[in-house]
Amino acid sequence: MAISRDDIEKVALLARIQVDDAQAAALEQDLGNILSLVDQLQAADTTGVEPMAHPLDAVQRLRPDEVTEGNQRERFQAIAPATEDGLYLVPKVIE
Amino acid sequence: MQWDIVIGLEIHVQLATKSKIFSGSSTAFGAEPNTQASAVDLAMPGTLPVPNEQAFRDAVMFGLAVNAEIGRRSVFERKNYFYPDLPKGYQTTQLAEPIVGPGHVDIELADGSSKRIRIHHAHLEEDAGKSLHEDFHGMSGIDLNRAGTPLIEVVTEPDMRSAEEAVAFAKKLHSLVTSLGICDGDMSQGSMRFDVNISLRPKGQDAYGTRTETKNLNSFRFMEQAIHHEVERQMDILESGGTIIQETRLYNGDRNESRSMRSKEEANDYRYFPCPDLLPVVLDEDYIESVRQRMPELPDARRARFKAQYGLNDYDASLLSADTSLANLFESTASHGKDAKLAANWILGEFSARLNSEEKKVAEAPVSGEHLGALVLRIADNTLSSSGAKKVFEALWSGEGHSVDAIIDAQGLKQVSDTGALEQIVDDVLAGMADQIAQYREADEKKRKKLMGGFMGPLMKASKGQGNPKLFTEILQRKLEG
């Protein structure tokens, strides 16, 4: 299965990755190869096989509802690029 | 043209757990920014989520309350999008295998009829943080205290046909989740938030029209206004020959206007996939049964019981049962005060009016069921007149006294119901009112009723306000007729 240049650009936009023309051409080739592999997998007969949600054949352990984490704001904010009044500052975003 | 309105709702219900859904951070409201955001909530590399058992218990309880199939196996997925209040770059949520499957809720409408609203499913997910766009030198401030707070998102089928039905459903759901104790129901703090999907279609047509989604409504009133607003907007477009664009809209309740947030073309492609950090959660029959055993009485059952056990009418029973704390107060009042109907009247009347005017919750009221019960007892046994009862209530509310009987004594509110004493007062007062008596006797039935007031004033005055007005009236009528 081939992947179009439009698909590459859309996926790059969704992933917020800037891709120039040369990179897009390479990605078109690489992702196309991956999709060919997927095509092969698709050809396998999966009648009666349940979709797998996780490779481990195990179930999730749950934890009791207890507050176990204290305030470590100082430590986290020490490695943040910008903070003020206890808030993390980021480039202005308004949708 | 006649239009059919088609409404479906998505409701985010914040669960009242102590800790977050995937971390041990506190969920308490109102803390200093980012003091309840741990390494997991901040998406620090190397951290792993561990789900909160209580969130599952709450979701299962909700599922049982809406007659739904419980997902014995549920799977978390990643919903990918970028926004600074979502540090991981994805929201952990459920899609294909949610914890709560199809169910239904019956709503009651103003005309007394009831209607079944189907629930498509409900899933567990995490809330995002908060973005503050005030001026931080041209930047936005991010508070991640709310990030990771457990939510259940309830998705209905498009079964509602008016704003009234949508609001009735929303209120019913609010009553349900607060009765179950899984949500504090405080809408002003965002504990319940509504997204409304609306479309119109010509009356009689089966196919749905194109819908819009109005997001993040946080009060019943705004929800109702937003629906009316959107229905009118769509109707105007359709009747002038236009077409509806499928889009997400934001409603501004203060201005009663809405604007487009994003259209379907710009809509995010969330690229859901199963979260590799979390295994499927499997709940067995014993677990579900143990939740069922601990379910409190639901509002509908309580309403039916209030009618059967206390002889309340449907209206009073439904008002009292919709709010658990009010229902508990009523039961406490009725058990202390014996007269259940009088208890209901006082709670829905004086007590509720006072709560509303002071914008208090039932739990914050300075008056308990024991107080109200004692008050009701003294009204029922004729110790208090209705005006005296109001004075006692006042004193209880303002904290001037804590015992109804002590307040009655201290303020001299005990009503005199000794007929001999009252008869004496009537005789004394009438002795000085010969003219008025003559006037009364000449008057017709209708006019007599009016003239009665002229006697009652002096009688109440002569008894220092303590004479039983009902007995006074009886004695007076007998004397005046004779």
Chai-1 contact restraints between the chains, C-beta under 6 A:
chainA,res_idxA,chainB,res_idxB,connection_type,confidence,min_distance_angstrom,max_distance_angstrom,comment,restraint_id
A,L14,B,D269,contact,1.0,0.0,6.0,A-B,restraint_1
A,R16,B,F82,contact,1.0,0.0,6.0,A-B,restraint_2
A,A53,B,V75,contact,1.0,0.0,6.0,A-B,restraint_3
A,A53,B,P274,contact,1.0,0.0,6.0,A-B,restraint_4
A,A53,B,P280,contact,1.0,0.0,6.0,A-B,restraint_5
A,H54,B,L279,contact,1.0,0.0,6.0,A-B,restraint_6
A,A58,B,L279,contact,1.0,0.0,6.0,A-B,restraint_7
A,V59,B,L279,contact,1.0,0.0,6.0,A-B,restraint_8
A,V59,B,V282,contact,1.0,0.0,6.0,A-B,restraint_9
A,Q60,B,L278,contact,1.0,0.0,6.0,A-B,restraint_10
A,Q60,B,L279,contact,1.0,0.0,6.0,A-B,restraint_11
A,Q60,B,V281,contact,1.0,0.0,6.0,A-B,restraint_12
A,L62,B,P51,contact,1.0,0.0,6.0,A-B,restraint_13
A,L62,B,E53,contact,1.0,0.0,6.0,A-B,restraint_14
A,R63,B,V50,contact,1.0,0.0,6.0,A-B,restraint_15
A,P64,B,E53,contact,1.0,0.0,6.0,A-B,restraint_16
A,D65,B,T17,contact,1.0,0.0,6.0,A-B,restraint_17
A,D65,B,K18,contact,1.0,0.0,6.0,A-B,restraint_18
A,D65,B,S19,contact,1.0,0.0,6.0,A-B,restraint_19
A,D65,B,N52,contact,1.0,0.0,6.0,A-B,restraint_20
A,D65,B,Q54,contact,1.0,0.0,6.0,A-B,restraint_21
A,V67,B,K18,contact,1.0,0.0,6.0,A-B,restraint_22
A,V67,B,S19,contact,1.0,0.0,6.0,A-B,restraint_23
A,V67,B,G24,contact,1.0,0.0,6.0,A-B,restraint_24
A,V67,B,S26,contact,1.0,0.0,6.0,A-B,restraint_25
A,T68,B,G24,contact,1.0,0.0,6.0,A-B,restraint_26
A,E69,B,G24,contact,1.0,0.0,6.0,A-B,restraint_27
A,E69,B,S25,contact,1.0,0.0,6.0,A-B,restraint_28
A,E69,B,S38,contact,1.0,0.0,6.0,A-B,restraint_29
A,N71,B,T35,contact,1.0,0.0,6.0,A-B,restraint_30
A,R73,B,N34,contact,1.0,0.0,6.0,A-B,restraint_31
A,R73,B,T35,contact,1.0,0.0,6.0,A-B,restraint_32
A,E84,B,F136,contact,1.0,0.0,6.0,A-B,restraint_33
A,G86,B,E32,contact,1.0,0.0,6.0,A-B,restraint_34
A,G86,B,P33,contact,1.0,0.0,6.0,A-B,restraint_35
A,G86,B,N34,contact,1.0,0.0,6.0,A-B,restraint_36
A,L87,B,P33,contact,1.0,0.0,6.0,A-B,restraint_37
A,L87,B,G141,contact,1.0,0.0,6.0,A-B,restraint_38
A,L87,B,I142,contact,1.0,0.0,6.0,A-B,restraint_39
A,L87,B,D143,contact,1.0,0.0,6.0,A-B,restraint_40
A,Y88,B,I142,contact,1.0,0.0,6.0,A-B,restraint_41
A,L89,B,F136,contact,1.0,0.0,6.0,A-B,restraint_42
A,L89,B,M139,contact,1.0,0.0,6.0,A-B,restraint_43
A,L89,B,G141,contact,1.0,0.0,6.0,A-B,restraint_44
A,V90,B,P84,contact,1.0,0.0,6.0,A-B,restraint_45
A,V90,B,S140,contact,1.0,0.0,6.0,A-B,restraint_46
A,V90,B,I142,contact,1.0,0.0,6.0,A-B,restraint_47
A,K92,B,G138,contact,1.0,0.0,6.0,A-B,restraint_48
A,K92,B,M139,contact,1.0,0.0,6.0,A-B,restraint_49
A,K92,B,S140,contact,1.0,0.0,6.0,A-B,restraint_50
A,V93,B,P84,contact,1.0,0.0,6.0,A-B,restraint_51
A,V93,B,S140,contact,1.0,0.0,6.0,A-B,restraint_52
A,I94,B,H133,contact,1.0,0.0,6.0,A-B,restraint_53
